[in-house]
Amino acid sequence: MFCVCVSAGYLLYISFPVNHGPGITAQNAPRITPLTWHEPFTYKGATVEPRKVIEAEVRILNKERYYFDAFSGYSPSDVIVGWNKMSDERNISYIFFTLSGRSFESRYTKAPIDDKIIRAESDLWHLIPSTSAIDDKIKQLRNGHIIRIKGLLVDMNNDSGFNIKTSTTLSDRINKTGYAIWVEEFQVL
């Protein structure tokens, strides 16, 4: 009975978002820079091709764990992230984000900020943990957490036909594919 209560308490805890109050909590856009090397490597039977380096401090707007799709063995978690105006609770409290099938959408009745800003300052990230310690940290993420991340934007494919192509630039268009990120450093602030 004790274990059931502890488990239920933990599940309840991780389902509640972290609140920061009004104000921008993640100021700058992610930095995407060219690689100094370009060597593909193998991870769990898939070929991983590094494309660019990404560094960012962003706010988690929504998260989703995946267990059974073709990509879940590599990237068990997707997150919608926001920065600048999309990290301010005054704006994001009026926007409803949904994550499903490795894509996301945002809905609102009256946008608190311009549509173009919503698209330009939020995005979908497929997180590929490089270590089990990073995987454990990602599993504990809650909506509202501010994270600092460093890694590689990567393309992945394997012999069974599985294929992921990452985006490599920020834009104000809806990003259909998202960013596949090989996470090398990860910190919850």
C-alpha positions, 0 to 999 in steps of 0.5 A: 500500500505504501508503494502504491501511495508513493507511486501515485504521489510521484505521478501526480507530482510530475504531471503538474507544471512548474510555474515561474510567474510573469516574465520571460524565463528563457531569453535567447533563441537556440544557437545553431552553428556549423560542425567542425567535423562530420563523421557519421556514427552508429547508435543502436543499429542506426547510422547517425549523421551529425549536421550542426551543433545546437546550444540553447536555454529554453522553457518546456511548453509540453512533453510526450513520452513514446513507447511503441513507435519506430523512433522510441528506441532512439528518442523516447521523448519529444518536447515543445520548447519556447524562448523569448516571448514564448517563455513568458507565462503571460503569453503561454497560459493562453495557448494550448499545445498538443503533442501527438505522433511526433508532431505538435500543434498550438491552439488558442481563441485569441492569441496573446502575441502575433502568430508569427512570433508563436511560430518563430519562438517555439519548436518541436525537439526529438531528444536522443539521449547520449547517456543513460544519465541524460535519459533519466533527467529527460524522463523527469522533465515537467512542463515549465522547466527551464533547461540548458542543452547542448548537442548535435542536430542529426539525421538517422536511418537504419536498414529497416527503412527507418529515416529521420531528417532534422531541421537545421535552421530556425524559421517562423514557419511551422516546423513539421519535422522538428529537430532531432537532437543528439543530447550531449549535455543536459541540465534542468535549471 
